[in-house]
């Protein structure tokens, strides 16, 4: 399998970098929203579509920024968090969830005025968070190997799904209900059944390491994973976990999204780029990379607004949210 992965990388490289100059530019910078004085790393983002608010986990600043997307300005900053990492908006209860690496807590805020609605203590390193709308639950990766299942009505943890190590990005398989989770320290992609709160299968990553972002391409029934060592975008068949392609990619990626409308894939990388791949009959083809800034590795694709929002930490310029617009 090790040699198969190497062969896939070598054979795919020419297709992945075929002729980006011949492609129309699939992303352009629409505008920037200044975040003011923000120190250190910025982590994940979430959106309240109805209120047109973007929530930004300012990990290094121990704060959450609230951006008005309609006016494209910073609305307010919420202090007092402990290294916030993940953030999500749960519409059925109108609440915002913020996970904290510093104390392992999940802070809950009322959506209207963003006042406290409670805290759930998970112990350590509360990280990525997902809203399972179909089953009315909130899922949080945390600690040395677990996904907590939270009831958003009672605002209580109801179950734990144990893993071999700390989970990074995880996604819910549409209609099937399975969770697919990157577990980089265990060199695997874990398949979880939230109904039984158990891990049911494992896809080894072999000689690819540091699998952080993960996305599901439901239309093509495959899983897309970005690895950091070596920097690679890999595609797996959803039905059996067989890797079908692996192509070179930008390094230090932390978010990955599928745009089914345009058959594009967007990835934000700490190397200082947003990279765009097209999904073609012959496989994945990189069509462009747009320069951002070192450390700008988190982003959020919002199909309702048809925009990619990229968190750009302060370097030579103040921190900002870059709003990128696809064609058409």
Order of alpha helices (4+ residues) and beta strands (2+ residues): alpha-beta-beta-beta-beta-beta-beta-beta-beta-beta-beta-beta-beta-beta-beta-beta-beta-beta-beta-beta-beta-beta-beta-beta-beta-beta-beta-beta-beta
